[in-house]
Amino acid sequence: MAASEGVVPQDELPVPIIEITRDRKFGDYATNIAMVLASRVKENPRVIAEKLAEWIKKTDGGGMIHDIQIAGPGFINLTMTEEFWAGTLKSVLTEGETYADNNIGRGRKVQVEFVSANPTGPLHVGHGRGAALGDALANVLAASGYDVSREYYVNDAGNQIDTLGRSVRARYLELFGKEDQFPEEGYRGKYIRDIAMTLKEKRGDVYLDGNPESDTKEIAEYSAGVIMDDIKDDLEQFGILFNHWFYESSLFDNGDVDLTLKDLEGRNHLYREEGALWFKSTPLGDDKDRVVIKADGSATYFASDLAYHRNKFSRGFDKVINIWGADHHGYIERMKAGVVALGRDRDDLEVILVQLVNLLRGGKPVAMSTRAGEFVTLREVLEEVGKDAARFIFLTRKADSKLDFDLDVAKARSNDNPVYYVQYAHARICSILRNAEENGFKLPSPENVNIGALKLPEEKELIRHMAALPDVIEGAAMALEPHRLTNYLRDISTSLHNYYFHHRVLSDDPSLTEARLALMVTVRTAIAKGLGLLGVSTPERM
């Protein structure tokens, strides 16, 4: 709104981050938005901060802000009124599970495509991080008013599927004592031999003396199906359900690849050279043009990706978000160029890159998996630490930062385990509320809570955390950063545990006890909201 009124420039506005101040002398909340803007518009950050402060004062119609101060190089510090804190507590009590939802999405359709691992092997721990990120992001966007669809793109066409078929066929023949040269680039994990054994059990020796080419194709289809069933099972165990499984092969079967290339040719985005068909991506921001049809007449992966994204937008999505591994960094600009060539804005496609996961045990790197042969599978991690710990820890860092995942920490029932620490805060509150009920205390209605009785700094701290949750969720949606919720949850849990160790909720003063019980209910609501968006459970007993 400040941008629309000319207070700050509208171009490339950053997502504002509003944080709870560590020291109350700097107010209740602080933001560095003026300094972020200053680096973009080449203006003194304090000048920008002063403009924003004046605008905030002018637009604070409800009188919720007691004071605004500019500090240091351009921090804006806000001190809120008592009425604001009272209103926050009542809002949480009244709204319950819907507290902190917002409508910045206004019903716009967004597709989040994530995981999309090739059906040539089991999901590994890196896929797990992308899965947790995609699902949590979809939850955050849905809570922010977007119409969200989750999609998995199954790469079931191309050389990797042929390689899978040849790998399984070679192991299948070995089971009959018939040696066949194993593909040099073949898949060597134990799962390949397991599929071959299952194939032998189900179909006997039917492929023993058949046609290698047709047999390889059949074996590839069978093997990819087995692997996809395992992938779907792993993801379901991880708490992830997709709205749509989109198969790459359908783009060829339906003629979408040919139609897409004809569309691009009609828009003058293709040309022929050296017997191949090229996409003119350089004028659209890529570092070089890209081949879509090779000289031998076969389509490149980029050709099917263009067709896939054309299909996405034809389904009415306003924005599509792709979550890829960090090794796909060089692919972003060519894909954005393709989206522009198809008649969309560059920003209609958002790509989030997920960095590697360093798996540790007791601080030391984990050796290669004995079961998977090449890598540690997501299934192994889930069997050892469980869904909740895996999801939470995968989301403790920003996607483009490398992540250390210590299996021993993830299993520990101690404060060192971040998910245990947060879940225990939720369970602790549930225990307090059960104790209150057993002792005859009843929670008053929101309008009858004596919020003025909550005078302790620790109580104000808890309310400040709750008041920040709407901004945390909105900021996470705007920046596509669900990891902000794990930071929030650890902070509010620290405040809750600190309060519990120093103060009794059930006191001799009925009015004070009712107010503190109301406070506990609202903190539990905030923690449950955050954990729910991350896809992590909220135990009532631990």
Sequence and secondary structure as in RCSB ss.txt:
>XXXX:A:sequence
MAASEGVVPQDELPVPIIEITRDRKFGDYATNIAMVLASRVKENPRVIAEKLAEWIKKTDGGGMIHDIQIAGPGF
INLTMTEEFWAGTLKSVLTEGETYADNNIGRGRKVQVEFVSANPTGPLHVGHGRGAALGDALANVLAASGYDVSR
EYYVNDAGNQIDTLGRSVRARYLELFGKEDQFPEEGYRGKYIRDIAMTLKEKRGDVYLDGNPESDTKEIAEYSAG
VIMDDIKDDLEQFGILFNHWFYESSLFDNGDVDLTLKDLEGRNHLYREEGALWFKSTPLGDDKDRVVIKADGSAT
YFASDLAYHRNKFSRGFDKVINIWGADHHGYIERMKAGVVALGRDRDDLEVILVQLVNLLRGGKPVAMSTRAGEF
VTLREVLEEVGKDAARFIFLTRKADSKLDFDLDVAKARSNDNPVYYVQYAHARICSILRNAEENGFKLPSPENVN
IGALKLPEEKELIRHMAALPDVIEGAAMALEPHRLTNYLRDISTSLHNYYFHHRVLSDDPSLTEARLALMVTVRT
AIAKGLGLLGVSTPERM
>XXXX:A:secstr
 TTTTTSS  TT     EEE SSGGG SEEE HHHHHHHHHT  HHHHHHHHHHHHHHH TT  EEEEEEETTTE
EEEEE HHHHHHHHHHHHHHGGGTT   TTTT EEEEE     TTS  BHHHHHHHHHHHHHHHHHHHTT EEEE
EEEE  SSHHHHHHHHHHHHHHHHHTT      TT   SHHHHHHHHHHHHHHTTTTSSS HHHHHHHHHHHHHH
HHHHHHHHHHHHTT   SEEEEHHHHHHTTHHHHHHHHHHHTT EEEETTEEEE  GGGT SS EEEE TTS B 
HHHHHHHHHHHHHHTT SEEEEEEEGGGGGGHHHHHHHHHHTT  GGGEEEEEE  EEEEETTEE    TTTSSS
 BHHHHHHHH HHHHHHHHTSS TTS EEEEHHHHH  STTSHHHHHHHHHHHHHHHHHHHHHTT     GGG  
GGG  SHHHHHHHHHHHHHHHHHHHHHHHT THHHHHHHHHHHHHHHHHHHH  SS S HHHHHHHHHHHHHHHH
HHHHHHHHHT    S  
